[in-house]
Amino acid sequence: MRVKFHSRFFDELDAIKDFIAKDSPNRADSFVDEVFRKCLDLKNMPLAHRLSQKVKKDNARDLILKGYVIPYLIESETIYVLGIYGANEWQE
């Protein structure tokens, strides 16, 4: 399996990183590294996470990480990471 990232994911992650970096640039970098590690680990166990609460598709799951939700789709041999959101509402 391979993992692909939607451009929306990068935009949302950049906004979260900028917010965290206001308090601690090092913590922001660590958070981004952890997000990417967890997303890349999805290829090992893609069904390990809950069915998505926002993306209403049978092949959609949510990875929960430190209060953030990372929705993704599983399609044949590819996992598509769609975005990342916290308290703000994420629209499909």
N, C-alpha and C positions, 0 to 999 in steps of 0.2 A: 504494500500500500504506500501511497505517497500523500503528502499533505500540501494543499494549496491554500493561499490566503487571498481573500477578497480585498479589493482596495479599500473598502469601507472599514475593514478590520484595522488596517494601518492608520487610517485617519482617526479612528476612535482611540486606538492605543496611543497615538501621539498626543492626543488631548489629555488622556489620563496621565501619561508620563509628565507632561508639562505641569499639570496640577500637582502631582506628587513632588516634582523637582523644586517647586516654590519653597517647600519645607526642607527637602533633602535630595539633592541631585544623586547622591550615591544610592539612596533607597529607590529612587525612580529607575535607575539603571538596573538594579537588582530585580525589581519587579518585572521589568520588560524581559530580562533574561529568563526569569522563572516562567513567565507567560509563554515564551517561545519553546522552552523545554517541555512544558506540559502539553502544548499543542502538537509538537513533533512526536511526543509519546503516544498520541492518539492512534497512530498507525499500529501500535502493538495490541491495543485493546479498545477498538473504536466503540464497542457496545457497552462499555463499563459505566457510562454516565446516563443520567435520567433522560427520558424523552423530553424534547424541548417544550417549554411552556409558552413560547411566543411564536415559534415557527411551526405551524400546524401541518407537518408532513410526517409520514411514518418513518422516514429515514433521517429525521432531525433529532439531534441530541444537544444537551447543555452541559458543558464543563463548568463547574463552579470553582472559583479560585479567589480566595481572600475577599469575598464580598462582591466579586464580579462574575458575570455570566458570559460565557463564550459559546454562542450557538454554532453548531456545525452540521453539515450534511454528509452522509455516507453514501457514495455512489460507486458501485462496482469496486474498482481498485483505488479510488481517490476520496480523500476527505477534504471537504471545502469548509474552511473556517470563515464564517460570515461576518463576525463582528465581535465587539466586547462592550458590555455596558454594566453600569452599577445601579445606582438609585434612579437614574434617569430612565425614562421609558424608551425602549428600543422598538422601532417600527419596521416591519418586514418590507 
